Amino acid sequence: MTTTSAPQTRLALVVNGEPAEVASATLAALLDEIGFAGLKVATAVNGDFVAERRRPETRLSDGDRIEIVAPRQGG
């Protein structure tokens, strides 16, 4: 018996200026997928700031431009 699963949908995004294909449907899932889970970062989707509390509900679409910025220290 062969089991066939549906192909996983991938999104074509631009993350910090670089093309990326991801499986994540939300901004929170994207951060987890690309290794930023649990880190303090600022995020924007298509130039609009997204607060940390809104990331789980922020849906992503093909072509979205995502910016992820980590705070810097120093002077």
N, C-alpha and C positions, 0 to 999 in steps of 0.2 A: 504494500500500500504506500503510495507516494502522497506526501502532504505538500501542498503548494501554498505558500504564504504570499500575501499581496506585497508587491515591491514597496519599499520604504520611500516615501516622498522626500525629496531633497530640495532645499531652497538655494537659489543662487543669490548671495548677498555680497556687499562690499563691507568688509570689517577693517576699520582703521586704514582705509585706502587700498586694501588688498582684496581681490576676489576670493570668495570662500563658498563652498557648497556644504550645507549643514542639514541635519535632520531635525533641528529644533524648531518648534512652532511659536515659542514665546521668547522674549528677551531673557528671562530668568533661565530657561533651559539652554539657550545659546551660551550664556556665561558659564554654565556648568560644563557644557560640551567642549568648550575651547579652553578650559582650565582656569577660569576666573571665579569659580564658586567660592564664596566665603571671603573674598578679598574686598577691601574698600575701594570702589571705583565709581567714577561718574559715567553715566551713559546717555547717549542721544540716539534717536532713530530719525533719520531724514532731517537732521538739524534741530529736532525738538528734544529738549532735556527730558529724561524719564527718571523720576524719583525711584529709589530702591523699592519702596512698597508697591509701586505700580508695575514692576518688571514681570511678575507672574501673569498679569492680565494683558500685557502688551504683546499682541500678536504680530508676527513677522510675515512679510510677503516677498515674493521674488523681486529682486531689484532694490530692496531696502538698503540704505546706507547706515551702518552702525558705527558709532564712535565709542570707544571705551578708553577712559583716561584714568590712570592711577595717580594719586597725589604724589608730589615730589617734596623732598625735604632739602634744606640747604639754603644758601644765601648768596 
